[in-house]
């Protein structure tokens, strides 16, 4: 597949810079806790439906702890 006419989007460029600055060079190195810490986002796991919060300078994501995460 030739992609010589493909130009990355601003979002793709931003994510690439985030991964490189976090020393993520392979998909298996992606770690949600490290990325959230770098972005100043607090992560929580609770037996509730997942949601996010922005309150003043606080940014948090609550993830449903009842969901099964499959990793290979």
N, C-alpha and C positions, 0 to 999 in steps of 0.2 A: 504494500500500500504506500503510495507516494503522497507525502503531505508537504510538498515544497511550497504550496500556496497557503498553508495554514499559519495563522497568526494567533498567538496566545491572547487570552483576555486579561484584563487588569486583575480579575480575581485569581486566575491561574498563576499569574506572575506573583501576586501577593502570597498565595499558598506556597509556591516554590521557594520564595525568600524565607517564609516562616520555617519550612522544613529544613532548608540548608542551615539557617541560623540555629536550629535545634539539633543539628547533626543527624537528621533523618535522611538516609540515602536509599533505604529499602522499605517496602511496605510493612515488613515485620517489625520495623523499628518504631512505627507509629504508636504513641502512648498518650492516651487521652489525658491522663493526670499531668504529665509534663507539659503538654500543649496548653492545657487550661491554666497551669501555673504561670507559664510564659505570658499568657494573655490577661492575667489577673482575674481569672474566673474561678470561683469556688465550686467544686463538685461535691454533691451529696448523693447518697443512695438511701432511699426510703421506700417502704412498701406503699407507695402512692403513684398515681399516674405522673409521668414525666412532665416537667414544666421548667420555665426559666424565669428569673427575676432580675429587674433593674430597679434598684432603689437608691437614689443618690449616686454615690460612687460604687456601691456594691453591685457586683454582677455574679449571679449564681445559677447553676443548672442542677436541678434535682432529677435524678434518674430512678426509674421504677426498679427497685431491687428484686422484684418478683420476675422480671424478664430474664429469660435464659440467653446468655451470650455464647455464641458458638465461635470458637477459635480453632484454627488448624495450624 
